[in-house]
């Protein structure tokens, strides 16, 4: 059985998904057995993509910590079935990897078949079938292994370590409740990073709206239309000019520029579909 001291470090990996952006943020938190946090790293992946494993590898490589003895991963299919290759992570980290989850499950194959097809399905099924078997563990001082209290029950898949040793390690890093401390800390940090990103997006929107409001005062509607009619005006400037026109005046714009209505409509749609960050870069 492994000997775990108070200073033995584990890396916890968890994510937080921002569905409106199609992106999730992974956090890696280095936590000692005595619950002291000793480092963080972050990476992003795509919701519903196949890039979770490379994102976690980036975290492991960035931390580059030879003192990390174990890696905990929260789940094997985060961010809408972005499956994680735990064996690959064990090779990268050069230490055991334990993926933990907290709900009973009959498996993911039926859900994968429901949401994917063709090559996307086959790729995920192949990766899912490579995962180690799922084991059950009860974390409770007074409970036996037959206790069915879900609050203290978790499930895990482990690589590069046997089942009993994995149970010992999980218990050592789970001082309260049923969530190992490294993934609990990583999950909180990932949520904080996602909320910070959201605050940044709102700031971008505020800056853009302020700049557009100021520019509208100096460039009334008909002046903007006249500028759009000048052939030498470059595309970035045309996009900004389009954003200066209030959406309620799109029909009037089309009437004034009727000889070029099709081109104007394409430009309008392009300008108003750009992300706020792209517009901010154009304005800066």
Residue pairs with C-beta under 8 A, 6 or more apart in sequence:
1 164
1 165
1 168
2 165
2 168
2 169
4 33
4 168
4 169
4 172
5 33
6 32
6 33
6 34
7 32
7 33
7 34
8 32
8 33
8 69
8 172
9 30
9 31
9 32
9 33
9 38
9 65
9 67
9 68
9 69
10 30
10 31
10 32
10 33
10 68
10 69
10 70
10 71
10 72
10 169
10 173
10 180
10 182
11 28
11 29
11 30
11 31
11 59
11 60
11 63
11 65
11 68
11 70
11 71
11 72
11 93
11 182
12 28
12 29
12 30
12 31
12 71
12 72
12 74
12 180
12 181
12 182
12 183
12 184
12 185
12 186
12 187
13 26
13 27
13 28
13 56
13 59
13 71
13 72
13 73
13 74
13 183
13 186
14 26
14 27
14 29
14 73
14 74
14 183
14 184
14 186
14 187
14 190
15 24
15 25
15 26
15 27
15 45
15 52
15 74
15 78
15 79
15 187
15 190
16 24
16 25
16 27
16 187
16 190
16 191
16 193
16 194
17 23
17 24
17 25
17 47
17 78
17 79
17 80
17 194
18 24
18 25
18 194
18 197
18 198
19 47
21 197
22 46
22 47
22 48
23 44
23 45
23 46
23 47
24 44
24 45
24 46
24 47
24 52
24 78
24 79
24 82
25 42
25 43
25 44
25 190
25 193
25 194
25 197
26 42
26 43
26 44
26 45
26 52
26 55
26 56
26 59
26 190
27 40
27 41
27 42
27 59
27 186
27 187
27 189
27 190
27 193
28 40
28 41
28 42
28 43
28 56
28 59
28 60
28 62
28 63
28 186
29 37
29 39
29 40
29 182
29 185
29 186
29 189
30 37
30 38
30 39
30 40
30 63
30 65
30 68
30 182
31 37
31 38
31 173
31 181
31 182
31 185
32 38
33 172
33 173
35 175
35 181
37 185
39 63
39 65
40 189
41 58
41 59
41 62
41 63
42 59
42 189
42 190
42 193
43 55
43 56
43 58
43 59
43 62
44 55
45 51
45 52
45 54
45 55
45 79
45 82
46 79
46 82
47 79
47 80
47 82
48 79
48 80
48 81
48 82
49 79
49 82
50 82
50 83
50 123
50 124
51 82
52 78
52 79
52 82
52 83
52 84
53 83
53 84
53 85
53 88
53 89
56 73
56 84
56 89
57 88
57 89
57 92
60 71
60 89
60 92
60 93
61 92
68 93
68 95
69 95
69 96
70 95
70 96
70 97
70 98
70 169
70 173
71 89
71 90
71 93
71 95
71 96
71 97
71 98
72 97
72 98
72 99
72 100
72 173
72 180
72 182
72 183
73 84
73 86
73 89
73 97
73 98
73 99
73 100
73 183
74 99
74 100
74 101
74 183
74 186
74 187
75 84
75 99
75 100
75 101
76 83
76 84
76 86
76 99
76 101
76 128
76 131
76 157
77 83
77 84
77 108
77 128
78 84
80 115
81 108
81 111
81 112
81 115
81 116
81 124
83 124
83 127
83 128
84 99
85 127
85 130
86 97
86 99
86 131
86 132
86 157
86 159
87 97
87 130
87 132
87 159
89 97
90 96
90 97
90 159
90 160
95 160
96 158
96 159
96 160
96 161
96 166
96 169
97 158
97 159
97 160
98 156
98 157
98 158
98 161
98 166
98 169
98 170
99 131
99 156
99 157
99 158
100 154
100 155
100 156
100 170
100 179
100 180
100 183
101 134
101 154
101 155
101 156
102 150
102 153
102 154
102 155
102 178
102 179
103 150
103 155
104 150
104 155
105 134
105 155
108 128
109 125
109 128
112 121
112 124
112 125
112 128
113 121
116 124
131 157
132 157
132 158
132 159
133 157
134 155
134 156
134 157
135 155
135 156
135 157
135 158
135 163
135 166
135 167
136 153
136 154
136 155
137 153
137 154
137 155
137 156
137 167
137 170
137 171
138 144
138 145
138 147
138 149
138 152
138 153
139 152
139 153
139 154
139 170
139 171
139 174
139 177
139 178
140 147
140 149
140 152
143 149
143 152
147 153
151 177
151 178
152 177
152 178
153 178
154 170
154 178
154 179
156 166
156 170
158 166
161 169
170 180
173 180
173 181
173 182
174 180
174 181
175 181
201 276
201 277
204 276
204 277
204 280
205 276
207 280
208 276
208 279
208 280
208 283
211 283
212 243
212 244
215 240
215 244
216 244
219 227
219 241
219 244
221 245
221 246
221 249
221 252
224 241
224 244
224 245
225 253
225 256
225 257
227 233
227 237
227 241
228 238
228 241
228 242
228 257
228 264
229 257
233 241
236 282
238 267
238 271
239 267
239 270
239 271
239 274
239 279
239 282
240 279
240 282
240 283
242 267
242 268
242 271
242 272
243 271
243 272
243 279
245 253
247 272
250 268
253 264
253 268
254 261
254 264
254 265
257 264
